[in-house]
C-alpha cells in the first residue's frame, strides 16, 4: 500500500488507520478513495488554476466592490501573506489589505504573484 498524499512506500498500520512516516498523513484502509476525494476538494486554486498555499502573495485581477461600504479593491492590488480558510459564501482567502483592513476574498478573483 502507498500513501495517497505523498506516494510513500513505507506506510504502516496503527489500529484501524494507516500512517505515513514521511508526511504524517493518516487514513482509513476502508475508504482510501473517499479520503483522496476530500483532499482534492480542499485544494484552493487561483483564477489561472495555480494551487495557492498559506503565506502566498496574490494580485487582485479586477475591481471588487466591498459589501456594505462605498470603497473598492482596485484590480492589480497586491496582497501578501494570505491565509486559506473555509469561509462562508465561497470566500476562501483571508488577508489584510493596506488601507482597508482584514478582508475575505474568493480565489477566483486573484492570481498568484
N, C-alpha and C positions, 0 to 999 in steps of 0.2 A: 504494500500500500504506500502511496505517495501523499505528501502534504498537499491539499488543494490550493493553498495560498502560495507556497514557495517551491513546490515540487521536490522537496527533500525526500531522499530515500530512507531516512532514519527515524520515522515516527514510531512511537511506542504506545501500547495500550495501558491506560491507567483507569481502572474501574470500568465504567461504561463509555469512556471517552478516549479518543486518540489524541496524543500530544506530540507536537513537532519540537524537538530540542533546538532547532536552528532559529525559528521565528517565534516560537511560543504559542502558535495557533492551536486551539483545541476544537475538536469537532466530534460529532456522534458518528459511529460506524454505520448506523441505521439510516442516516439521512444526509449523505455527502452532497447529493445534487441540490437539496434544499439550501444547505449552507453556502454552496458556491453561488446560487442564485441570489441569496441575501447579500453576500459580499459584493456582487456585481451591482446591485441596486444602490449600495452605499457609496459608490464612486461618483464624485462630483466633477463634471466636465464644463469647460467654458464654451463660449459661442462657437469656437473653432473645433471643439472636440478634444482639446487638450485636458488631461487629468489635472485637477487642482489639489493642493495639499495645504495644511495649516502652515501659516507663515509666508506663503507666496505673495508676490506683488501682482496686482491686476490693473488693467486700464478699462474704464467705462467706455463702451462703444457708441452710446447715443445719449442724448439728453434725457434725464429721468426726473419726472416730477416727484416731489416729496409729498406723500399723502398727508393732508392736514396742514400744509404750510404753503406759502407762496414762493418758496425757493425751488431751485432746480439744480441737480447734479449735472454739470456740463459733460458732454462727450469728450473723451481724452483725459479726464481726471484720473490720476494715478493713485491707487490705494495700496498701501504697504501693510504687511503683517495681517492678512486675513485669517479668520477662524471659520472652519466649516462647522455648521450647526444644522439641526433638523428643525428649522423654524416653521411657523405657520404660513399658509398662503404661498408655498413654493419658495420662500426666501431661505436659501441655504448657505449664505455667506454673512458673517457678522464682521464688521470692520469699524474703524474710526476714520472719518473724512475730515480733513483740516477745515475749520471754519463752520462745519455743520454738526460735528459730534458723532456719536455712535449711531450706526445705521445697519440695517439688514438689506442685502441685495439678492437678486436672483442671478444665478450663474450664467443664464442665457444672455445677460446684458453686459458681460465682462469678457475680456480676453487676457490671457496670461502675459505679463510684461517681460 
